[in-house]
Amino acid sequence: MVHPEPDFGPEEIRSYLKVTGWAPVSGGAVAELWRLPGPADEVVLVPMKPGAPDFTKRAHILLGDLARVESRDVRTVQDAVATVFNDVTDLQASHPTLSDGSIPLESGYELFISAKRLRVASAAATIRRQGHFRNFPTRAREQAREVRLGQTRRGSYIVPIISQARAPEDVYSPGQDRIDVGVEETLFDRRVTATMSRALGVLEEMAGAEREPTPSEITDSVGEGVSYELCQALSKVVSADAIGTLAVTFNWSRVAAPPPGTPPLVEFNQAAIDVVDRVSAQLKTRIYTSRHLIYGIVTDLSRHPDDETGRVGVQTLINRRVRTVWMDLRDTDYHAAVHCHDTGVPVRVQGSLTSPPGGQATMEVDDFGPDPSLMATSLDTATDTETPQRRDG
């Protein structure tokens, strides 16, 4: 029997086994034996050389063993192994009168286009919070070319959006003095997915409320990533005579904890879309101040004990180039910056950014803290004692 080439390698296999409870017991450069503790005392062989003539055969034997142990079909297990380092966002379209798992051709087209619109709008809101973009940042438009679409699946009609994820504890270290461009590019995908999840969660809450959302609630929703463009992406796919319900499920990578405050599932029917349309109309006509977002690590700290503010440098990517953005932080935020620097925690900063080419980048800060897209971080361990006069990362 000829097996198709697997879409994963030894790194994906070992990571998947680790997060599902298996542990290595022996092996070398060619193959490893992994054991699952329990009454059955299961043992599987993991091929370690992708270029070996029997790698494909051994990989499919392994998938068969895992499918038997997990009581799942081989294809489901294969997808789980192949995407162990990815976040997978499922867009599930359904209608009560279409029970065969199909949708009309025109509706399918809108679903795929909406997948792109949702992603790009979320990427734009990850770069800056704005109620109506009109013109997306270049980095946001590029997002649609970087994520992938998985094979459509039955269960109504499911379109998977596959994006990168990475465990932040594997890529940051205390006192780190420089970001890794490749890591930051990968983590941008995770930040976009987190923005999308939170924004859609806010829209679902407003749509499910027993009253109309107030202007202040709509304004606050912009701070969570809601925009006119995001609302339009939802509205264009849900219609009474084609797609009755759109469900969005966020399947977070098994090797990186889900971002705190992100709903695992949101749903929008026609009644919900009616509310989304009203939110959309207000976002289009109202004027909102654009607030930039940067992500990175604290590399520089400077404060005299008598100063009311401290000088902080955050290394980040601006237009995919490494820049240090300088900001003055008051006491609480400065202590947070010290804590994040000392513990290797990445930060997210929101405010008004000035970054002239060849000049010093600065930011007037509205909000400073640990990056909520990557991990739940407590600042309880930050001390209230005075910091040194000079600290350099």
TAJOTA-V665143 format. One record per pair of residues at least 4 apart in sequence whose C-alpha atoms are under 6 Angstrom apart, sorted by the first residue. I is the first residue (numbers start at 1). J is the second residue. D is the distance in whole Angstrom. If there is no record, write none. Layout:
# TAJOTA-V665143
i:I j:J d:D
i:I j:J d:D
This chain:
# TAJOTA-V665143
i:5 j:56 d:6
i:8 j:82 d:5
i:10 j:48 d:5
i:16 j:81 d:6
i:17 j:22 d:5
i:18 j:22 d:5
i:22 j:35 d:5
i:22 j:36 d:5
i:23 j:34 d:5
i:23 j:35 d:5
i:24 j:33 d:6
i:24 j:34 d:4
i:25 j:33 d:6
i:25 j:34 d:6
i:26 j:32 d:6
i:26 j:33 d:5
i:27 j:31 d:6
i:27 j:32 d:4
i:27 j:33 d:6
i:30 j:48 d:5
i:30 j:49 d:6
i:31 j:46 d:5
i:31 j:47 d:5
i:31 j:48 d:5
i:32 j:45 d:6
i:32 j:46 d:5
i:33 j:44 d:6
i:33 j:45 d:5
i:34 j:43 d:6
i:34 j:44 d:5
i:35 j:42 d:6
i:35 j:43 d:4
i:36 j:41 d:6
i:36 j:42 d:5
i:37 j:41 d:5
i:50 j:55 d:6
i:55 j:59 d:6
i:66 j:70 d:6
i:67 j:71 d:6
i:67 j:72 d:5
i:67 j:73 d:6
i:67 j:74 d:5
i:80 j:84 d:6
i:84 j:253 d:6
i:84 j:254 d:6
i:85 j:165 d:6
i:85 j:253 d:6
i:86 j:163 d:6
i:86 j:164 d:5
i:86 j:165 d:5
i:86 j:253 d:5
i:87 j:162 d:6
i:87 j:163 d:5
i:87 j:165 d:6
i:87 j:251 d:6
i:87 j:252 d:5
i:87 j:253 d:5
i:88 j:161 d:6
i:88 j:162 d:5
i:88 j:251 d:5
i:89 j:160 d:6
i:89 j:161 d:5
i:89 j:249 d:6
i:89 j:250 d:5
i:89 j:251 d:6
i:90 j:159 d:6
i:90 j:160 d:4
i:90 j:248 d:6
i:90 j:249 d:5
i:91 j:158 d:6
i:91 j:159 d:5
i:91 j:247 d:6
i:91 j:248 d:5
i:92 j:157 d:5
i:92 j:158 d:4
i:92 j:246 d:6
i:92 j:247 d:5
i:93 j:157 d:5
i:93 j:245 d:6
i:93 j:246 d:5
i:94 j:156 d:5
i:94 j:243 d:6
i:94 j:244 d:6
i:94 j:245 d:5
i:95 j:243 d:5
i:95 j:244 d:5
i:101 j:154 d:6
i:101 j:156 d:4
i:101 j:157 d:6
i:110 j:114 d:6
i:110 j:237 d:6
i:111 j:237 d:6
i:114 j:118 d:6
i:114 j:233 d:5
i:116 j:144 d:6
i:117 j:121 d:6
i:117 j:233 d:6
i:118 j:230 d:6
i:118 j:233 d:6
i:120 j:140 d:5
i:120 j:141 d:6
i:121 j:229 d:6
i:121 j:230 d:5
i:122 j:192 d:6
i:122 j:195 d:6
i:122 j:196 d:5
i:123 j:140 d:5
i:123 j:192 d:5
i:124 j:140 d:5
i:125 j:129 d:5
i:125 j:225 d:5
i:126 j:192 d:6
i:127 j:293 d:5
i:128 j:291 d:5
i:128 j:292 d:4
i:128 j:293 d:5
i:129 j:223 d:6
i:129 j:290 d:6
i:129 j:291 d:5
i:130 j:290 d:5
i:131 j:222 d:6
i:131 j:227 d:5
i:131 j:283 d:5
i:131 j:288 d:6
i:132 j:227 d:6
i:132 j:228 d:5
i:132 j:284 d:6
i:147 j:162 d:6
i:147 j:163 d:5
i:148 j:161 d:6
i:148 j:162 d:5
i:149 j:160 d:6
i:149 j:161 d:5
i:149 j:162 d:6
i:150 j:160 d:5
i:152 j:158 d:5
i:152 j:159 d:5
i:153 j:158 d:5
i:164 j:186 d:6
i:164 j:189 d:6
i:165 j:190 d:5
i:166 j:256 d:6
i:167 j:255 d:6
i:167 j:256 d:4
i:172 j:344 d:6
i:173 j:344 d:4
i:174 j:342 d:5
i:174 j:343 d:4
i:174 j:344 d:4
i:175 j:341 d:5
i:175 j:342 d:5
i:175 j:393 d:5
i:177 j:299 d:5
i:177 j:393 d:5
i:191 j:373 d:5
i:194 j:373 d:6
i:195 j:199 d:6
i:195 j:225 d:6
i:197 j:262 d:6
i:198 j:262 d:5
i:199 j:224 d:5
i:199 j:225 d:5
i:199 j:226 d:5
i:206 j:213 d:6
i:207 j:272 d:5
i:207 j:275 d:5
i:221 j:226 d:5
i:222 j:226 d:5
i:228 j:280 d:5
i:228 j:283 d:5
i:228 j:284 d:6
i:231 j:280 d:6
i:235 j:273 d:6
i:238 j:243 d:5
i:238 j:244 d:6
i:239 j:243 d:5
i:239 j:244 d:6
i:240 j:244 d:5
i:244 j:269 d:6
i:245 j:268 d:6
i:245 j:269 d:4
i:246 j:267 d:6
i:246 j:268 d:5
i:247 j:266 d:6
i:247 j:267 d:4
i:248 j:265 d:6
i:248 j:266 d:5
i:249 j:264 d:6
i:249 j:265 d:4
i:250 j:264 d:5
i:252 j:258 d:6
i:259 j:373 d:5
i:259 j:374 d:5
i:259 j:375 d:6
i:260 j:376 d:6
i:268 j:272 d:5
i:273 j:277 d:6
i:276 j:280 d:6
i:282 j:286 d:6
i:291 j:351 d:5
i:291 j:352 d:6
i:292 j:350 d:6
i:292 j:351 d:5
i:292 j:352 d:6
i:293 j:349 d:6
i:293 j:350 d:5
i:294 j:348 d:6
i:294 j:349 d:5
i:295 j:316 d:6
i:295 j:347 d:6
i:295 j:348 d:5
i:296 j:315 d:5
i:296 j:316 d:5
i:296 j:346 d:5
i:296 j:347 d:6
i:297 j:314 d:5
i:297 j:315 d:6
i:297 j:346 d:5
i:297 j:347 d:6
i:298 j:313 d:6
i:298 j:314 d:4
i:298 j:341 d:5
i:299 j:313 d:6
i:299 j:314 d:6
i:299 j:393 d:4
i:300 j:312 d:5
i:300 j:313 d:5
i:300 j:392 d:5
i:300 j:393 d:5
i:301 j:311 d:6
i:301 j:312 d:5
i:301 j:391 d:5
i:301 j:392 d:6
i:302 j:310 d:6
i:302 j:311 d:5
i:302 j:390 d:5
i:302 j:391 d:6
i:303 j:310 d:4
i:303 j:389 d:5
i:304 j:389 d:5
i:309 j:328 d:6
i:309 j:329 d:5
i:309 j:330 d:4
i:310 j:328 d:6
i:310 j:329 d:5
i:311 j:327 d:6
i:311 j:328 d:5
i:312 j:326 d:6
i:312 j:327 d:5
i:313 j:324 d:6
i:313 j:325 d:6
i:313 j:326 d:5
i:314 j:324 d:5
i:314 j:325 d:5
i:315 j:323 d:6
i:315 j:324 d:4
i:316 j:322 d:6
i:316 j:323 d:6
i:317 j:321 d:5
i:317 j:322 d:5
i:317 j:323 d:6
i:325 j:361 d:5
i:325 j:362 d:5
i:326 j:362 d:5
i:327 j:362 d:6
i:327 j:363 d:5
i:329 j:333 d:6
i:329 j:334 d:5
i:330 j:334 d:6
i:339 j:382 d:6
i:340 j:344 d:6
i:340 j:345 d:5
i:346 j:370 d:6
i:346 j:371 d:6
i:347 j:369 d:6
i:347 j:370 d:4
i:347 j:371 d:5
i:348 j:369 d:6
i:348 j:370 d:6
i:348 j:371 d:5
i:349 j:367 d:6
i:349 j:368 d:5
i:350 j:365 d:6
i:350 j:366 d:6
i:350 j:367 d:5
i:351 j:364 d:5
i:351 j:365 d:4
i:351 j:366 d:5
i:352 j:363 d:5
i:352 j:364 d:5
i:353 j:363 d:5
i:354 j:361 d:6
i:354 j:362 d:5
i:355 j:361 d:4
